[in-house]
Amino acid sequence: MLEDTDSGQLEDIDVIPNEEMLLVLSEKGYVKRMKPNTFNLQNRGTIGKSIGKLRVNDAMSDFIVCHAHDYILYFSDKGIVYSARAYKFQNAPGLLLAHHLFRSYL
């Protein structure tokens, strides 16, 4: 049995490796977590990779490179600041749809 020496409790952050990851944010507030090696260097004349399916009238706005244990701060339209560890966001590799930021992580 694993046991933490400080409090005797083992938390999820203790067993999650602090790997580099990529958070992809859309204009309508959807987010998904991906591995950075999802995208490779391409040669001239090759077809690029898609980051996944998008909702209607939505486009990707930001890419954040971070580590799994980093805190991500995000703001609501009412000025409230929320924080979550990067590993808490859903890992959605390939063509899986992203989840809405404020519905999934509050």
Rosetta blueprint (number, residue, H / E / L):
1 M L
2 L L
3 E L
4 D L
5 T L
6 D L
7 S L
8 G L
9 Q L
10 L L
11 E L
12 D H
13 I H
14 D H
15 V H
16 I L
17 P L
18 N L
19 E L
20 E E
21 M E
22 L E
23 L E
24 V E
25 L E
26 S E
27 E L
28 K L
29 G L
30 Y E
31 V E
32 K E
33 R E
34 M E
35 K L
36 P H
37 N H
38 T H
39 F L
40 N L
41 L L
42 Q L
43 N L
44 R L
45 G L
46 T L
47 I L
48 G L
49 K L
50 S L
51 I L
52 G L
53 K L
54 L L
55 R L
56 V L
57 N L
58 D L
59 A L
60 M E
61 S E
62 D E
63 F E
64 I E
65 V E
66 C E
67 H E
68 A L
69 H L
70 D L
71 Y E
72 I E
73 L E
74 Y E
75 F E
76 S L
77 D L
78 K L
79 G L
80 I L
81 V E
82 Y E
83 S E
84 A E
85 R E
86 A H
87 Y H
88 K H
89 F L
90 Q L
91 N E
92 A L
93 P L
94 G L
95 L L
96 L L
97 L L
98 A L
99 H E
100 H E
101 L H
102 F H
103 R H
104 S H
105 Y L
106 L L
